């Protein structure tokens, strides 16, 4: 039996925040920036 391997571990935590919050949830850039400033994301 051949041992398994990992080629890619997936995206970094928070890597797609802007795409999800802005694109999918419709949040404005200033709202996302405010969340970043408050260290929520």
N, C-alpha and C positions, 0 to 999 in steps of 0.2 A: 504494500500500500504506500502511495506517495504522500508525504506530509503536505498539508495545506499551506497556503501563503496569503499574505495581504499585499495587494498592489497599491491600494489607496484607502485611507482610513475615513474618508468623507470630508465634508467642509468643516472649516473651523467654527467654533461656537460664535454665533452672531454674524457670520459671513454674509448671510442673505437678509439681514434685518431690513435694509432699505427696500429691497425688492418685495419683501412680504408686507411691510408696513405701508409703503407707498403704493406699490402696484396692486396688491391683493386687497388691502384694507382701505386704500384711498386716502391715507394720511398725507398732509402737506409737508414739504421739506422743512418748514420752520417748526412744525410739531415734532418731527423726528429729531431735529437739532436740539430742541428743548429737552427731549428724553435723554439725549446724549449728555447734555450739560448737567443734568440732574443725576447722571450715572445710573439711570434706570436700564439703559441698554448700552 
